[in-house]
């Protein structure tokens, strides 16, 4: 058998014998196995059809927007990260740029799928929100006000009736490995609070950025990890006098 020499090349840490590895190369597909596999394939094909129809409807909706009458002459930048949407991403990226007037996908953790949700929920006009705090409260991402120390007091929490807030939470959930300012801040949140609170605090950061970008019309500029470390070092230095005063000590300059 030709399988024996190939089985001889198995990993030396594998405890199974050469004959066992050779036999494992041949499947034992019974009739019920083939039936289950056919069912899974049919289910995948069934789900693929409505997904394709949804993608087609999204493309038609974007093409029908008034802002798409003029085409952008500038070249479209490549994607910063892979996104779930694969059908004509350049066209959707270009359409979203024209709808909002700024490129929201430059904000870390925001992909085309998240920005599409923002376009359908809030649009480019945020004048109905007086400030970024009001916008964050509407999204359900603002910190609770009924708190005492680190404990949240009893009472009903405000209900969120939009999809933008959950979309930002889902985007912030994947910020742990992001080598950006928001990713570093998210890892710092995870170090001192549970995952749910850290995700909420992280999602509040891009929400404030979105409000600033859409109301001021400015481009997003990544601040980088160096600025985050500098700000954290500055907070530590400013907290030293307060800690010294709390301990009843006195700091004197070296002569």
C-alpha positions as CSV (number, residue, x, y, z in Angstrom):
1,X,0.0,0.0,0.0
2,X,1.2,3.5,-0.8
3,X,-0.3,4.8,2.4
4,X,2.3,3.1,4.6
5,X,5.3,5.2,3.5
6,X,3.2,8.4,3.9
7,X,2.1,7.3,7.3
8,X,5.7,6.9,8.2
9,X,6.1,10.7,7.9
10,X,3.7,11.3,10.8
11,X,4.6,13.6,13.6
12,X,6.9,12.0,16.1
13,X,4.7,13.1,18.9
14,X,1.8,11.1,17.6
15,X,1.3,8.0,19.7
16,X,-0.8,6.1,17.1
17,X,1.0,3.4,15.1
18,X,1.9,3.6,11.5
19,X,-0.8,1.2,10.5
20,X,-3.4,3.1,12.5
21,X,-2.5,6.4,10.7
22,X,-2.6,4.6,7.4
23,X,-6.1,3.3,8.0
24,X,-7.3,6.7,9.2
25,X,-6.7,8.1,5.7
26,X,-9.7,6.2,4.4
27,X,-13.1,7.5,5.5
28,X,-15.9,5.4,7.0
29,X,-18.7,7.2,5.4
30,X,-22.0,5.4,6.0
31,X,-25.3,6.3,4.5
32,X,-26.4,8.4,7.5
33,X,-23.2,10.4,7.2
34,X,-23.7,11.2,3.5
35,X,-27.4,12.1,4.3
36,X,-26.3,14.6,7.1
37,X,-23.7,16.1,4.8
38,X,-26.3,16.6,2.1
39,X,-28.6,18.3,4.6
40,X,-25.9,20.7,5.7
41,X,-25.0,21.6,2.1
42,X,-28.7,22.2,1.2
43,X,-29.1,24.4,4.3
44,X,-26.1,26.4,3.3
45,X,-27.5,26.9,-0.2
46,X,-30.8,27.9,1.3
47,X,-29.2,30.6,3.4
48,X,-27.0,31.8,0.6
49,X,-29.9,32.8,-1.6
50,X,-31.6,35.3,0.8
51,X,-28.2,36.7,1.7
52,X,-27.5,37.4,-2.0
53,X,-30.9,39.0,-2.3
54,X,-30.2,41.3,0.6
55,X,-26.8,42.3,-0.9
56,X,-28.6,43.2,-4.2
57,X,-31.2,45.3,-2.3
58,X,-28.4,47.2,-0.5
59,X,-26.6,47.9,-3.7
60,X,-29.9,49.2,-5.3
61,X,-30.6,51.4,-2.3
62,X,-27.1,52.9,-2.4
63,X,-27.3,53.5,-6.1
64,X,-30.6,55.3,-5.6
65,X,-29.3,57.8,-3.1
66,X,-29.1,61.4,-4.4
67,X,-25.5,61.8,-3.4
68,X,-24.5,59.2,-5.9
69,X,-25.2,61.3,-8.9
70,X,-21.6,62.7,-8.9
71,X,-18.8,60.2,-8.9
72,X,-15.7,60.6,-6.8
73,X,-12.7,61.3,-9.0
74,X,-10.1,60.5,-6.3
75,X,-8.9,56.9,-6.1
76,X,-10.4,54.7,-3.4
77,X,-8.1,53.6,-0.7
78,X,-7.8,49.9,0.1
79,X,-9.6,48.4,3.0
80,X,-7.9,48.7,6.4
81,X,-9.2,45.3,7.6
82,X,-11.3,42.5,6.1
83,X,-15.0,42.9,6.4
84,X,-17.9,40.4,6.1
85,X,-19.4,42.2,3.1
86,X,-17.6,41.0,0.0
87,X,-19.9,41.9,-2.9
88,X,-18.6,45.1,-4.6
89,X,-17.0,46.6,-1.4
90,X,-15.4,49.5,-3.4
91,X,-18.7,50.7,-4.6
92,X,-20.2,50.6,-1.1
93,X,-17.2,52.3,0.3
94,X,-17.4,55.1,-2.3
95,X,-21.2,55.4,-1.7
96,X,-20.7,55.8,2.1
97,X,-18.1,58.4,1.6
98,X,-20.5,60.5,-0.4
99,X,-23.4,59.9,2.0
100,X,-21.5,61.0,5.1
101,X,-19.0,63.4,3.5
102,X,-16.2,61.8,5.5
103,X,-14.6,58.3,5.6
104,X,-15.9,56.7,8.8
105,X,-14.1,53.4,8.0
106,X,-10.9,55.1,8.9
107,X,-12.0,55.0,12.5
108,X,-10.6,51.8,14.1
109,X,-13.1,48.9,14.6
110,X,-15.6,50.4,12.1
111,X,-16.0,48.3,9.0
112,X,-18.3,48.8,6.0
113,X,-21.0,46.6,7.6
114,X,-21.0,48.8,10.7
115,X,-21.1,52.1,8.7
116,X,-24.0,50.7,6.6
117,X,-26.0,50.3,9.9
118,X,-25.1,53.9,10.9
119,X,-26.2,55.2,7.5
120,X,-29.5,53.5,7.8
121,X,-30.1,54.5,11.5
122,X,-28.7,58.1,11.8
123,X,-27.7,59.4,8.4
124,X,-25.2,62.2,8.0
125,X,-27.2,64.8,9.9
126,X,-26.7,64.8,13.7
127,X,-28.1,68.3,14.4
128,X,-30.9,66.7,16.5
129,X,-28.3,65.8,19.1
130,X,-27.1,68.9,20.9
131,X,-23.8,67.3,22.0
132,X,-21.8,64.1,21.9
133,X,-23.2,63.2,25.3
134,X,-26.7,63.2,24.0
135,X,-25.7,61.1,21.0
136,X,-24.0,58.6,23.3
137,X,-27.0,58.4,25.5
138,X,-29.3,57.8,22.5
139,X,-27.0,54.9,21.5
140,X,-27.2,53.5,25.0
141,X,-23.4,53.8,25.4
142,X,-23.2,56.6,27.9
143,X,-22.1,55.8,31.5
144,X,-25.0,55.3,34.0
145,X,-25.8,58.3,36.1
146,X,-27.4,56.4,39.1
147,X,-24.1,55.1,40.6
148,X,-22.5,55.2,44.0
149,X,-18.8,54.5,43.8
150,X,-18.5,51.5,41.5
151,X,-22.0,50.2,42.2
152,X,-25.0,51.0,40.0
153,X,-28.1,51.9,42.0
154,X,-31.4,50.2,41.5
155,X,-33.6,51.6,38.9
156,X,-34.8,51.0,35.3
157,X,-32.1,51.4,32.6
158,X,-33.0,53.5,29.5
159,X,-34.1,51.3,26.6
160,X,-32.4,51.5,23.3
161,X,-34.6,51.3,20.2
162,X,-31.9,51.6,17.5
163,X,-29.5,49.3,15.8
164,X,-26.5,51.7,15.8
165,X,-25.6,51.2,19.4
166,X,-25.5,47.3,19.2
167,X,-23.5,47.6,16.0
168,X,-20.9,49.8,17.7
169,X,-20.8,47.3,20.6
170,X,-20.2,44.4,18.2
171,X,-17.4,46.4,16.5
172,X,-15.8,47.3,19.8
173,X,-15.8,43.6,20.8
174,X,-13.1,42.9,18.2
175,X,-10.9,45.8,19.3
176,X,-8.7,43.6,21.6
177,X,-6.1,42.9,19.0
178,X,-6.3,46.2,17.3
179,X,-2.9,48.0,17.4
180,X,-4.5,51.4,17.5
181,X,-5.4,54.0,20.1
182,X,-8.9,52.5,20.6
183,X,-7.5,49.0,20.7
184,X,-5.0,50.0,23.4
185,X,-7.7,51.8,25.4
186,X,-9.9,48.7,25.1
187,X,-7.2,46.5,26.6
188,X,-6.8,49.0,29.4
189,X,-10.5,48.8,30.1
190,X,-10.4,45.0,30.2
191,X,-7.6,45.2,32.8
192,X,-9.9,46.9,35.3
193,X,-13.5,46.0,34.5
194,X,-15.5,43.0,33.1
195,X,-15.9,42.4,29.4
196,X,-19.4,43.8,29.0
197,X,-18.4,47.1,30.7
198,X,-15.2,47.3,28.7
199,X,-17.0,46.8,25.4
200,X,-19.5,49.5,26.3
201,X,-16.7,51.9,27.3
202,X,-14.8,51.2,24.1
203,X,-17.9,51.6,21.9
204,X,-18.4,55.0,23.4
205,X,-15.1,56.2,22.0
206,X,-15.9,55.7,18.3
207,X,-19.4,57.1,19.0
208,X,-17.8,60.4,20.1
209,X,-15.5,60.3,17.1
210,X,-18.4,59.8,14.8
211,X,-20.3,62.8,16.3
212,X,-17.2,65.0,15.9
213,X,-16.5,63.9,12.3
214,X,-20.0,64.4,11.1
215,X,-20.7,67.7,12.9
216,X,-17.3,69.2,12.1
217,X,-16.6,67.6,8.7
218,X,-13.0,66.8,9.6
219,X,-11.0,63.7,8.7
220,X,-10.0,61.1,11.2
221,X,-6.4,61.1,12.2
222,X,-5.0,58.1,14.1
223,X,-3.3,59.2,17.3
224,X,-1.3,56.0,17.7
225,X,-0.1,54.0,20.7
226,X,2.6,56.6,21.6
227,X,0.0,59.2,22.4
228,X,-2.0,56.8,24.5
229,X,1.1,55.9,26.6
230,X,2.0,59.6,26.9
231,X,-1.5,60.4,28.2
232,X,-1.4,57.5,30.7
233,X,2.0,58.5,32.0
234,X,0.7,62.1,32.4
235,X,-2.3,60.9,34.4
236,X,0.0,58.9,36.6
237,X,2.3,61.9,37.3
238,X,-0.7,64.1,38.1
239,X,-2.1,61.6,40.5
240,X,1.1,61.5,42.6
241,X,0.5,64.7,44.6
242,X,-3.1,63.6,45.4
243,X,-1.8,60.2,46.7
244,X,0.9,61.9,48.7
245,X,-1.6,64.2,50.3
246,X,-3.9,61.3,51.1
247,X,-1.1,59.5,52.9
248,X,-0.3,62.6,54.9
249,X,3.2,62.9,53.5
250,X,5.2,65.8,52.3
251,X,7.3,66.0,49.1
252,X,10.4,68.1,49.1
253,X,12.6,69.1,46.3
254,X,16.1,67.6,46.3
255,X,18.8,70.1,47.0
